[in-house]
């Protein structure tokens, strides 16, 4: 048996270098979309299926065009150097522009021009020495719909004379519409309680980027006991949970119940996410009546956030969040909504973002059926194949107790921009749109007598040392929480966007920004609709017969509507310009 001769080495080096072996230390940061910085870029390109060839348009021959009377043989080819086209109403170029859905509606009533009225409060009970009221005459966000106050305004004819508005009490507070039923409020809308099971209440202001802070005081809950005893002393005072929640979080569950919220519970002072409690507060730091919990959220810039949800985030490149916006153009904010009447109030109704199967499976994984193999093999990370399971770099939630920093119970929060957030799959709902109100909202859950009071600033009970408050005399000045104007010669400014995102600010300032954003979005929608109508400065009629719109929810039981439709030929042709007896349909909500 002959032995194999050893392979002789080549005397000269090969002209083709050997391929280097790349070692991936952390495969969680491979982008979903391949890039040259991806070590597996070449292999991913080789595995990519070939793009289908575009079908070539068959052109007629010269003889056929001459037979049809076409003198110029080049007339079938568009002139790229020709004059700019006039985008008039109904043109295909304008119809391809992303825009909110328009509805043809009846003319508003005279009472619709009045400011929206606040809810009616009826005294109900008292907790923690504070009177609470039962609210009525307002709608609740439920069954896949979200409601915001609106008002008729004659300066918005192209928007059907409707724009967004607010109701008293003005300022950051608990959102009366964004709560579960059977929740009681105090007069300023800062405190909540209930006599039922767990009910959640969200604030009317949320965080989308930057660092924001708010406080919550336990008014009624687990009472103080002797050291080592975790039970309640005396009469039970209910329970309280608090934290941050997205719009998809269910209002009939406590904070931290699902993947859309992060919370703290008073029992054993644990942190809760996806209904999985874990120890957080150290021994002796239990959450009891009278304690004040400070909650700080830190979110990356929307620029980095969009990289994550679009699949272009790369850890090797995006090593920090100090990103300046490129240009003045901002991403589209699209709000598909229609005015709805509820008793004496006028609301905008829109589809609410809904929970996704991916996050439901993450919370309750099935041992047999999985929506995707990637969802079961990979934990949530910035480069997860599923957008709903992508997390935000540099994000987290910090907790303070009675002015003392406790720790950071949550890091790498889940992304919320589309396509990570989606509306319920139903007729009229469009995916991939951001309505400007996606984010994390301060949330409080109360249970059977539990009560809590929120403080959104700027005057906190225990302000953090690095809290920055805007000076009312100068929009660019920043006053540190524990200093005075004279003692801070190196006052920071907000001229730099990336710098302002790193400042810890009270959530009350975010409310002012949110109101300004709503005004800007209303004006943009009005200009957009005006351009769709042809941009005629002399026209004041708003929606015309040629405007591409959808018939709004008109009540078919209104007397005279059928006769008007027969006379005009179409209900949509008669509404929107003040003609006819049509009326916006009124919704009815029953107590749950």
C-alpha positions as CSV (number, residue, x, y, z in Angstrom):
1,X,0.0,0.0,0.0
2,X,1.5,3.1,-1.2
3,X,1.6,6.2,1.1
4,X,0.1,9.4,-0.2
5,X,2.9,11.8,-1.2
6,X,2.8,15.0,0.8
7,X,1.4,18.0,-1.1
8,X,4.3,20.2,-2.2
9,X,4.2,23.8,-1.5
10,X,4.1,26.3,-4.3
11,X,7.4,28.1,-4.7
12,X,5.7,31.3,-5.7
13,X,2.7,32.8,-3.9
14,X,-0.6,32.6,-5.7
15,X,-1.7,35.7,-7.5
16,X,-5.2,35.3,-6.0
17,X,-5.2,36.1,-2.2
18,X,-6.9,33.6,0.1
19,X,-10.3,34.7,1.4
20,X,-10.1,35.9,5.0
21,X,-12.3,34.2,7.5
22,X,-14.5,36.7,9.2
23,X,-15.6,36.1,12.8
24,X,-18.8,37.6,13.9
25,X,-18.7,38.4,17.6
26,X,-22.2,39.6,17.9
27,X,-24.6,38.5,15.1
28,X,-27.4,40.5,16.6
29,X,-26.2,43.6,14.8
30,X,-26.2,42.3,11.3
31,X,-28.6,44.6,9.3
32,X,-31.7,43.1,7.8
33,X,-30.7,44.9,4.6
34,X,-27.3,43.8,3.3
35,X,-24.6,46.5,3.1
36,X,-20.9,46.5,2.2
37,X,-20.2,46.8,5.9
38,X,-21.9,43.5,6.6
39,X,-19.3,40.7,6.8
40,X,-21.7,38.3,5.0
41,X,-22.4,40.8,2.3
42,X,-20.9,38.8,-0.6
43,X,-22.7,35.6,0.4
44,X,-26.0,37.4,0.8
45,X,-25.7,38.9,-2.6
46,X,-25.0,35.5,-4.2
47,X,-28.1,34.1,-2.4
48,X,-30.3,37.0,-3.6
49,X,-32.7,35.9,-6.3
50,X,-32.3,37.6,-9.7
51,X,-34.7,40.5,-10.2
52,X,-37.3,39.8,-12.9
53,X,-36.7,41.6,-16.1
54,X,-39.0,44.5,-16.8
55,X,-41.4,43.9,-19.6
56,X,-40.5,46.1,-22.5
57,X,-43.2,48.2,-24.0
58,X,-44.0,47.2,-27.6
59,X,-43.9,50.3,-29.8
60,X,-45.7,50.7,-33.1
61,X,-43.7,50.8,-36.3
62,X,-43.1,54.0,-38.2
63,X,-45.5,52.9,-41.0
64,X,-48.3,52.3,-38.5
65,X,-47.8,55.7,-36.8
66,X,-47.8,57.4,-40.2
67,X,-51.0,55.6,-41.2
68,X,-52.6,57.0,-38.0
69,X,-51.7,60.5,-39.0
70,X,-48.7,60.9,-36.7
71,X,-46.3,63.1,-38.6
72,X,-43.5,63.3,-36.0
73,X,-41.9,59.9,-35.6
74,X,-40.5,60.9,-32.2
75,X,-43.8,62.0,-30.8
76,X,-44.2,58.7,-28.9
77,X,-41.1,59.5,-26.8
78,X,-41.7,62.0,-24.0
79,X,-39.5,65.0,-23.9
80,X,-37.5,65.0,-20.8
81,X,-36.5,68.6,-21.3
82,X,-40.1,69.8,-21.7
83,X,-41.7,72.3,-19.4
84,X,-42.9,71.4,-15.9
85,X,-46.4,69.9,-15.7
86,X,-49.1,71.8,-13.9
87,X,-50.3,69.5,-11.1
88,X,-54.0,70.4,-11.2
89,X,-56.7,68.6,-9.3
90,X,-57.3,65.0,-10.3
91,X,-54.0,64.7,-12.2
92,X,-52.2,61.3,-11.9
93,X,-49.0,62.9,-10.6
94,X,-50.8,64.5,-7.7
95,X,-52.7,61.4,-6.9
96,X,-49.5,59.5,-6.4
97,X,-48.4,61.9,-3.6
98,X,-48.9,60.4,-0.1
99,X,-51.8,62.3,1.5
100,X,-54.6,61.8,4.0
101,X,-57.9,60.4,2.9
102,X,-60.5,63.1,2.1
103,X,-64.2,62.7,3.0
104,X,-67.1,64.6,1.6
105,X,-69.1,65.7,4.6
106,X,-72.2,67.9,5.4
107,X,-71.6,71.5,6.3
108,X,-70.9,72.0,10.0
109,X,-73.5,73.3,12.4
110,X,-73.2,76.6,14.0
111,X,-72.5,75.0,17.4
112,X,-69.5,73.1,15.8
113,X,-67.6,76.4,15.8
114,X,-67.8,76.6,19.6
115,X,-64.8,75.4,21.6
116,X,-65.1,71.8,22.8
117,X,-66.6,71.3,26.2
118,X,-64.8,69.3,29.0
119,X,-66.4,66.2,30.5
120,X,-69.1,66.5,33.2
121,X,-67.7,65.6,36.6
122,X,-70.0,64.1,39.3
123,X,-68.5,63.6,42.9
124,X,-68.1,59.9,43.6
125,X,-65.5,59.1,46.3
126,X,-62.4,60.2,48.2
127,X,-59.0,58.6,48.3
128,X,-55.9,59.8,50.1
129,X,-57.6,63.0,51.2
130,X,-58.4,63.9,47.6
131,X,-62.0,64.1,46.1
132,X,-62.5,62.1,42.9
133,X,-65.2,62.5,40.3
134,X,-67.0,60.2,37.8
135,X,-66.7,61.6,34.3
136,X,-69.4,61.5,31.6
137,X,-70.3,63.1,28.3
138,X,-67.1,62.0,26.5
139,X,-66.0,59.1,24.3
140,X,-63.5,56.4,25.1
141,X,-60.8,55.0,22.8
142,X,-62.0,51.4,22.2
143,X,-62.8,48.7,19.6
144,X,-59.9,49.7,17.4
145,X,-60.7,53.5,17.2
146,X,-59.0,56.6,18.6
147,X,-60.7,59.9,19.2
148,X,-59.3,63.4,19.5
149,X,-61.3,66.7,19.9
150,X,-61.9,68.8,16.8
151,X,-63.6,72.1,16.1
152,X,-65.1,73.8,13.0
153,X,-62.9,76.6,11.7
154,X,-63.8,78.9,8.8
155,X,-60.2,79.3,7.9
156,X,-59.9,75.6,6.9
157,X,-62.3,75.3,4.0
158,X,-60.3,72.6,2.1
159,X,-60.3,70.5,5.3
160,X,-64.1,70.5,5.5
161,X,-63.8,73.4,8.1
162,X,-62.4,71.0,10.7
163,X,-59.2,71.0,12.7
164,X,-57.8,69.5,15.9
165,X,-58.5,71.2,19.2
166,X,-58.1,70.7,23.0
167,X,-60.5,70.8,25.9
168,X,-60.2,72.0,29.5
169,X,-58.3,71.6,31.7
170,X,-55.5,72.6,29.4
171,X,-52.0,71.3,29.9
172,X,-50.4,67.9,30.5
173,X,-52.8,65.6,32.3
174,X,-54.5,62.3,32.1
175,X,-56.3,61.8,28.8
176,X,-60.0,61.5,29.5
177,X,-60.6,59.6,26.3
178,X,-57.6,57.4,26.6
179,X,-58.6,55.5,29.7
180,X,-60.6,52.5,30.6
181,X,-64.1,52.9,31.8
182,X,-64.9,53.1,35.5
183,X,-61.8,55.3,36.1
184,X,-62.4,58.3,38.4
185,X,-60.4,61.6,38.1
186,X,-59.7,64.6,40.3
187,X,-60.7,68.0,39.0
188,X,-57.3,68.9,37.4
189,X,-57.1,65.5,35.7
190,X,-53.8,64.6,37.4
191,X,-55.1,61.8,39.7
192,X,-56.9,58.5,39.0
193,X,-58.6,55.7,41.0
194,X,-61.1,53.0,40.5
195,X,-63.3,50.6,42.5
196,X,-63.1,47.9,39.8
197,X,-60.2,45.6,38.8
198,X,-57.1,46.9,37.1
199,X,-57.8,49.9,34.9
200,X,-55.2,51.8,32.9
201,X,-55.0,55.6,32.2
202,X,-52.6,57.2,29.8
203,X,-51.5,60.8,29.6
204,X,-52.4,63.2,26.8
205,X,-48.7,63.7,26.0
206,X,-46.1,61.1,24.9
207,X,-42.4,60.8,24.2
208,X,-41.0,60.1,20.8
209,X,-37.3,61.0,21.1
210,X,-35.1,62.5,23.8
211,X,-35.1,62.3,27.6
212,X,-38.3,63.0,29.5
213,X,-39.2,62.9,33.2
214,X,-42.4,62.7,35.2
215,X,-43.3,61.7,38.8
216,X,-46.1,59.7,40.3
217,X,-47.2,59.8,44.0
218,X,-49.1,56.8,45.5
219,X,-52.2,58.2,47.3
220,X,-53.8,54.9,48.2
221,X,-52.3,51.4,47.9
222,X,-50.1,49.1,50.0
223,X,-49.6,50.8,53.3
224,X,-46.4,51.1,55.2
225,X,-45.6,48.1,57.5
226,X,-42.8,46.9,59.7
227,X,-39.6,45.9,58.0
228,X,-39.7,42.4,56.5
229,X,-43.5,42.4,56.2
230,X,-44.7,42.7,52.7
231,X,-48.4,42.6,53.5
232,X,-50.7,45.5,54.0
233,X,-51.5,46.8,57.4
234,X,-55.0,47.8,58.4
235,X,-57.7,48.1,55.7
236,X,-56.6,47.2,52.2
237,X,-56.0,50.3,50.0
238,X,-55.8,48.7,46.6
239,X,-52.9,48.5,44.3
240,X,-51.0,50.8,41.9
241,X,-48.8,50.2,38.9
242,X,-47.0,52.9,36.9
243,X,-44.7,53.2,34.0
244,X,-44.6,53.9,30.2
245,X,-47.0,52.4,27.6
246,X,-47.5,52.6,23.9
247,X,-50.9,53.1,22.2
248,X,-51.3,49.4,21.5
249,X,-51.3,48.5,25.2
250,X,-54.7,47.4,26.5
251,X,-56.5,49.8,28.8
252,X,-58.2,47.0,30.7
253,X,-54.9,45.5,31.9
254,X,-52.2,46.8,34.3
255,X,-49.0,48.5,33.0
256,X,-46.5,45.8,32.1
257,X,-49.1,43.3,31.1
258,X,-48.0,43.0,27.5
259,X,-45.0,43.8,25.3
260,X,-46.3,47.4,24.7
261,X,-45.7,48.6,28.3
262,X,-43.1,48.7,31.0
263,X,-44.2,49.1,34.6
264,X,-43.5,48.9,38.3
265,X,-45.8,47.1,40.7
266,X,-46.2,47.9,44.4
267,X,-46.3,44.2,45.4
268,X,-42.7,43.2,46.2
269,X,-41.7,46.4,44.3
270,X,-41.0,44.4,41.1
271,X,-40.5,45.5,37.5
272,X,-43.0,44.0,35.0
273,X,-42.9,43.5,31.3
274,X,-45.0,41.0,29.3
275,X,-46.5,39.9,32.7
276,X,-43.2,38.6,33.9
277,X,-42.4,40.2,37.3
278,X,-38.8,40.4,38.3
279,X,-37.2,41.8,41.5
280,X,-35.9,45.4,41.1
281,X,-36.1,47.6,44.2
282,X,-33.6,46.6,46.9
283,X,-34.8,45.3,50.2
284,X,-36.3,48.0,52.3
285,X,-37.2,50.2,49.3
286,X,-40.7,48.8,48.9
287,X,-43.4,51.0,47.1
288,X,-45.9,52.2,49.7
289,X,-48.4,54.9,50.2
290,X,-46.8,58.4,50.1
291,X,-43.9,57.3,48.0
292,X,-43.0,59.4,45.0
293,X,-41.6,57.5,42.0
294,X,-39.7,59.4,39.3
295,X,-39.7,57.9,35.8
296,X,-37.2,58.9,33.1
297,X,-37.3,57.6,29.6
298,X,-34.5,57.9,27.1
299,X,-35.3,57.4,23.4
300,X,-32.9,57.8,20.5
301,X,-33.6,60.4,17.7
302,X,-36.3,59.7,15.2
303,X,-33.5,59.6,12.5
304,X,-31.9,56.6,14.2
305,X,-35.3,55.1,15.0
306,X,-36.2,55.1,11.3
307,X,-32.9,53.4,10.5
308,X,-33.9,50.6,12.9
309,X,-37.4,50.0,11.6
310,X,-36.2,50.3,7.9
311,X,-33.6,47.7,8.5
312,X,-30.6,49.9,7.7
313,X,-29.1,50.2,11.3
314,X,-25.5,49.1,11.6
315,X,-23.7,49.0,14.9
316,X,-20.4,49.6,13.3
317,X,-21.6,52.9,11.8
318,X,-24.3,54.1,14.1
319,X,-22.1,54.2,17.1
320,X,-23.8,57.3,18.7
321,X,-27.1,59.2,18.5
322,X,-25.5,62.5,17.7
323,X,-27.1,62.8,14.3
324,X,-28.1,66.0,12.7
325,X,-31.1,66.1,10.3
326,X,-30.1,66.3,6.7
327,X,-32.1,69.1,5.0
328,X,-35.3,70.8,6.0
329,X,-37.6,68.1,4.6
330,X,-39.2,65.9,7.3
331,X,-40.9,62.5,7.0
332,X,-44.6,62.5,6.2
333,X,-47.2,62.6,9.0
334,X,-50.4,61.2,7.7
335,X,-53.6,61.3,9.7
336,X,-56.5,59.4,8.2
337,X,-59.4,60.7,10.3
338,X,-63.0,61.8,9.9
339,X,-65.2,64.0,12.1
340,X,-67.7,62.1,14.3
341,X,-70.4,63.5,16.6
342,X,-70.8,62.1,20.1
343,X,-73.7,63.8,21.9
344,X,-72.7,67.5,22.1
345,X,-69.1,66.9,21.2
346,X,-67.2,66.7,17.9
347,X,-64.3,64.2,17.5
348,X,-61.9,63.1,14.9
349,X,-62.2,59.3,14.6
350,X,-59.3,57.3,13.3
351,X,-58.1,53.7,13.3
352,X,-56.0,52.8,16.3
353,X,-52.7,50.9,16.1
354,X,-53.3,47.3,17.1
355,X,-51.2,44.5,18.7
356,X,-49.3,42.3,16.3
357,X,-49.0,38.5,16.1
358,X,-45.2,38.7,16.5
359,X,-45.4,40.4,19.9
360,X,-48.3,38.3,21.0
361,X,-46.2,35.2,20.2
362,X,-43.2,36.8,22.0
363,X,-45.3,37.1,25.1
364,X,-46.9,33.7,24.9
365,X,-44.7,31.5,22.7
366,X,-46.4,28.5,21.1
367,X,-44.4,25.3,21.3
368,X,-46.0,24.0,18.1
369,X,-46.9,26.9,15.8
370,X,-44.7,29.9,15.1
371,X,-45.3,32.7,12.7
372,X,-41.7,32.8,11.7
373,X,-38.6,30.8,12.5
374,X,-36.7,34.0,13.1
375,X,-39.1,35.0,15.8
376,X,-38.4,31.9,17.8
377,X,-34.6,31.7,17.4
378,X,-33.7,35.4,18.0
379,X,-34.4,37.6,20.9
380,X,-35.6,41.2,20.2
381,X,-32.7,43.2,18.8
382,X,-32.1,46.3,16.5
383,X,-31.6,44.0,13.5
384,X,-34.3,41.5,14.0
385,X,-35.9,40.2,10.8
386,X,-39.3,41.2,12.0
387,X,-39.8,45.0,12.5
388,X,-42.1,44.6,15.5
389,X,-39.3,42.8,17.4
390,X,-36.6,45.4,16.7
391,X,-35.3,47.3,19.7
392,X,-34.0,50.9,20.0
393,X,-30.3,51.4,20.7
394,X,-29.4,53.8,23.5
395,X,-33.0,53.5,25.0
396,X,-34.0,52.8,28.5
397,X,-36.1,53.7,31.6
398,X,-34.6,55.0,34.8
399,X,-36.4,54.9,38.2
400,X,-36.1,57.3,41.1
401,X,-37.7,56.9,44.5
402,X,-38.2,60.0,46.7
403,X,-35.4,61.8,44.9
404,X,-33.0,58.8,45.1
405,X,-31.8,57.1,41.9
406,X,-32.7,53.4,42.1
407,X,-31.6,52.0,38.8
408,X,-32.5,51.2,35.2
409,X,-35.0,48.4,35.1
410,X,-35.6,48.4,31.3
411,X,-33.1,48.9,28.4
412,X,-33.4,48.4,24.6
413,X,-37.1,49.3,24.4
414,X,-39.1,48.0,21.5
415,X,-39.4,50.3,18.4
416,X,-42.8,51.9,17.7
417,X,-42.5,53.7,14.3
418,X,-44.2,51.9,11.4
419,X,-43.9,49.2,10.3
420,X,-43.2,48.2,13.9
421,X,-46.7,49.5,14.7
422,X,-49.7,48.6,12.5
423,X,-53.4,49.4,12.6
424,X,-56.0,46.6,12.8
425,X,-56.4,44.9,9.4
426,X,-59.8,46.3,8.2
427,X,-61.3,48.2,5.4
428,X,-59.9,51.8,5.2
429,X,-56.9,51.2,7.4
430,X,-53.5,51.8,5.8
431,X,-50.2,50.3,7.0
432,X,-46.9,52.1,7.3
433,X,-48.2,55.5,8.3
434,X,-47.1,57.6,11.2
435,X,-49.8,59.9,12.6
436,X,-47.4,61.9,14.8
437,X,-48.7,60.5,18.1
438,X,-46.9,57.2,18.2
439,X,-44.6,56.9,21.2
440,X,-44.4,56.0,24.9
441,X,-47.0,57.6,27.2
442,X,-46.9,58.0,31.0
443,X,-49.4,55.4,32.3
444,X,-51.0,54.5,35.6
445,X,-52.9,51.4,36.5
446,X,-55.1,51.2,39.6
447,X,-56.9,48.3,41.3
448,X,-59.8,48.3,43.7
449,X,-59.3,51.5,45.6
450,X,-55.7,52.2,44.5
451,X,-55.0,55.8,43.7
452,X,-52.1,57.8,42.3
453,X,-51.3,61.4,41.3
454,X,-49.2,62.3,38.3
455,X,-46.9,65.3,38.1
456,X,-45.6,66.2,34.7
457,X,-43.7,69.2,35.8
458,X,-42.0,71.6,35.6
459,X,-42.4,71.9,39.5
460,X,-41.5,68.4,40.7
461,X,-41.5,67.1,44.2
462,X,-38.0,65.6,43.8
463,X,-36.4,67.0,40.6
464,X,-33.3,65.1,39.4
465,X,-30.0,66.9,39.6
466,X,-29.5,67.0,35.8
467,X,-33.1,68.2,35.0
468,X,-33.2,71.1,32.6
469,X,-36.2,73.5,32.6
470,X,-36.9,76.0,29.8
471,X,-36.7,79.6,30.8
472,X,-40.0,81.4,29.9
473,X,-38.2,84.7,29.3
474,X,-35.9,83.1,26.6
475,X,-36.8,80.0,24.6
476,X,-33.2,79.1,24.3
477,X,-32.1,79.3,27.9
478,X,-32.0,76.3,30.1
479,X,-32.2,76.4,33.9
480,X,-30.8,73.5,35.8
481,X,-33.1,72.1,38.5
482,X,-30.7,72.8,41.4
483,X,-29.3,76.1,40.3
484,X,-30.4,79.6,39.6
485,X,-30.0,81.8,36.6
486,X,-27.2,83.8,38.2
487,X,-25.3,80.7,39.2
488,X,-25.2,79.1,35.7
489,X,-23.0,81.2,33.5
490,X,-22.5,78.4,31.0
491,X,-26.2,78.0,30.3
492,X,-26.9,75.4,27.6
493,X,-29.0,76.1,24.6
494,X,-31.2,74.1,22.3
495,X,-29.9,75.4,19.0
496,X,-28.2,72.0,18.4
497,X,-30.8,69.3,17.9
498,X,-28.6,66.4,19.0
499,X,-27.6,68.3,22.2
500,X,-31.2,69.0,23.1
501,X,-32.1,65.3,22.8
502,X,-29.6,64.5,25.5
503,X,-31.0,67.0,28.0
504,X,-33.4,65.7,30.6
505,X,-36.6,67.7,30.4
506,X,-39.9,67.8,32.1
507,X,-42.8,66.2,30.2
508,X,-44.7,69.4,30.5
509,X,-42.5,71.0,27.8
510,X,-43.2,68.1,25.5
511,X,-46.9,69.1,25.7
512,X,-46.2,72.5,24.3
513,X,-44.2,71.0,21.4
514,X,-47.1,68.5,20.8
515,X,-49.6,71.4,20.5
516,X,-47.3,73.2,18.0
517,X,-46.9,70.0,16.0
518,X,-50.7,69.5,15.8
519,X,-51.1,73.1,14.5
520,X,-48.4,72.6,11.9
521,X,-50.0,69.3,10.7
522,X,-53.4,70.9,10.4
523,X,-52.0,73.7,8.2
524,X,-50.1,71.2,6.1
525,X,-53.2,69.1,5.5
526,X,-55.2,72.2,4.6
527,X,-52.5,73.3,2.1
528,X,-52.3,69.8,0.7
529,X,-56.1,69.6,0.2
530,X,-56.1,73.1,-1.3
531,X,-53.5,72.0,-3.8
532,X,-55.6,69.0,-4.7
533,X,-58.5,71.5,-5.4
534,X,-56.3,73.3,-7.9
535,X,-54.7,75.9,-5.6
536,X,-57.3,78.6,-6.6
537,X,-56.9,81.6,-4.2
538,X,-60.4,82.9,-5.1
539,X,-62.2,79.6,-4.3
540,X,-63.7,79.3,-0.8
541,X,-66.0,76.4,-1.4
542,X,-63.6,73.7,-0.2
543,X,-64.3,70.2,-1.6
544,X,-65.8,70.3,-5.1
545,X,-67.4,67.7,-7.3
546,X,-64.1,66.9,-9.1
547,X,-62.2,66.5,-5.9
548,X,-61.0,62.9,-5.3
549,X,-62.7,62.0,-2.0
550,X,-64.5,59.3,-0.1
551,X,-68.1,59.7,1.1
552,X,-68.0,60.3,4.8
553,X,-70.2,58.7,7.5
554,X,-73.5,60.5,6.8
555,X,-76.4,59.3,8.8
556,X,-78.9,57.7,6.3
557,X,-81.8,58.3,8.6
558,X,-81.7,62.0,8.4
559,X,-84.9,63.4,6.9
560,X,-84.6,64.7,3.4
561,X,-81.3,63.1,2.6
562,X,-82.8,60.5,0.2
563,X,-84.7,63.3,-1.7
564,X,-81.5,65.3,-1.9
565,X,-79.6,62.4,-3.3
566,X,-82.3,61.8,-5.9
567,X,-82.2,65.4,-6.9
568,X,-78.4,65.7,-7.1
569,X,-77.8,62.2,-8.3
570,X,-75.2,61.5,-5.6
571,X,-75.0,62.3,-1.9
572,X,-71.3,63.0,-2.2
573,X,-72.0,65.8,-4.7
574,X,-74.3,67.6,-2.4
575,X,-72.3,67.5,0.9
576,X,-69.3,69.6,1.7
577,X,-70.6,72.9,0.4
578,X,-73.4,73.6,2.8
579,X,-76.2,72.2,0.7
580,X,-78.8,69.6,1.9
581,X,-80.0,68.3,5.2
582,X,-77.2,65.7,5.7
583,X,-75.7,65.3,9.2
584,X,-72.5,63.7,10.5
585,X,-73.4,60.3,12.0
586,X,-73.5,60.2,15.7
587,X,-71.8,57.3,17.5
588,X,-73.1,55.6,20.6
589,X,-70.9,53.9,23.3
590,X,-72.3,51.7,26.0
591,X,-70.6,51.2,29.4
592,X,-68.4,48.2,29.6
